[in-house]
Amino acid sequence: METSSRRYAFLGPVGTFTEAALLQVAPDAEHLPMPDVVSALDAVRQGTADRAVVPIENSVEGGVSATLDTLSSGAPLVVVGEALVPISFVLAAPAGTRLEDVRAIATHPHAWAQCRGSVARLVPGAVHVPATSTAAAGALLAERAAAGEPRGSVGYDAALMAPHSAAAYGLQVLAAGVEDNPGAVTRFVVVGRPGRVPARTGADKTTLFVHLPHDDAGALLTMLEQFATRGVNLSRIESRPLGDALGRYAFSIDAEGHLEDERIWATLQGLHRVCPRVVFLGSYPRADRRPVSPAPGFADEDYAAARAWVESLRGDGPA
Ligand SMILES: O=C(O)C(=O)C[C@]1(C(=O)O)C=C[C@@H](O)C=C1
């Protein structure tokens, strides 16, 4: 947990799952709610915030493309930490709303994707109204109901949001446990401007964004070999379109290990030699604190012993 009094931008408003992640990592910091992931990351770039907390991947819906793409382009940013939040949703509405009154439901697109099946069973035919976050959907509903506006005046009747958030906004729960996959988890990253890399803990991750070495057969293999031949395990790899033409992709990667691990150091050198663009997006402690044990032959001592042996072959000593 970070204890300094830094300013943390996050995907707001109060009551988002992102705020739950922020409360894990920096409960006492100044919290700056932002309307979207890009604004939160830009606040760090511009110096109006010291850190941003943003979602990066969900165990059901996969990568958060706004986060992956904003991290990998523009002024450099680095990940300095991560947090995991268990995800469960309620369907909430102003007091007096009945389930059969619900025609349109607002929430974040990632939340909708995680509840689609249950919602179809609960409220057949209900349509999705996209919101900037789960809490933003509920907040507007609560605000208009408090102002005495009639049901549906915001363009929707209910919101999918976190249980604690529905309670905080004074909304009534029409259905709980609305997620299709109980046990879903979203991973959030703490992002800062480049500076000193967090100290190695032995339970670390390194995040990278890598362009493929060439356009021909085997390009992906050449890139992946850099990790495999140094015994580096990947905990996430996903393609992101380059955006300039169909069929051109780069890869967002989480590798197990820290920049100070010899095998990660060597992997980065290998990637730099063969790939046209490698963006280092940080080495930081894993949220689950699970130690990373290098395979036999890939520990720092193995690299040191191998280096000493090659040095000895130079024949610098007396003839
Ligand atoms: O809308 C929120 O409450 C968020 O924090 C965003 C977000 C996401 O982007 O995935 C975070 C966790 C859930 O998976 C659903 C939505």
The ligand as an SDF file (V2000), in Angstrom:
LIG
                    3D

 16 16  0  0  0  0  0  0  0  0999 V2000
  -17.4230    1.0300  -14.1250 O   0  0  0  0  0  0  0  0  0  0  0  0
  -16.7130    0.7260  -13.1340 C   0  0  0  0  0  0  0  0  0  0  0  0
  -17.1620    0.6510  -11.9810 O   0  0  0  0  0  0  0  0  0  0  0  0
  -15.3160    0.4390  -13.3660 C   0  0  0  0  0  0  0  0  0  0  0  0
  -14.5200    0.5510  -12.4470 O   0  0  0  0  0  0  0  0  0  0  0  0
  -14.8820   -0.0170  -14.7510 C   0  0  0  0  0  0  0  0  0  0  0  0
  -14.9280   -1.5390  -14.9340 C   0  0  0  0  0  0  0  0  0  0  0  0
  -14.1430   -1.9610  -16.2300 C   0  0  0  0  0  0  0  0  0  0  0  0
  -13.6720   -1.1420  -16.9760 O   0  0  0  0  0  0  0  0  0  0  0  0
  -14.0430   -3.1900  -16.4380 O   0  0  0  0  0  0  0  0  0  0  0  0
  -14.2590   -2.1830  -13.7970 C   0  0  0  0  0  0  0  0  0  0  0  0
  -14.6540   -3.3620  -13.2910 C   0  0  0  0  0  0  0  0  0  0  0  0
  -15.7900   -4.1190  -13.8500 C   0  0  0  0  0  0  0  0  0  0  0  0
  -15.2050   -5.1430  -14.6330 O   0  0  0  0  0  0  0  0  0  0  0  0
  -16.6620   -3.2820  -14.6930 C   0  0  0  0  0  0  0  0  0  0  0  0
  -16.3070   -2.0270  -15.0980 C   0  0  0  0  0  0  0  0  0  0  0  0
  1  2  2  0
  2  3  1  0
  2  4  1  0
  4  5  2  0
  4  6  1  0
  6  7  1  0
  7  8  1  0
  7 11  1  0
  7 16  1  0
  8  9  2  0
  8 10  1  0
 11 12  2  0
 12 13  1  0
 13 14  1  0
 13 15  1  0
 15 16  2  0
M  END
$$$$
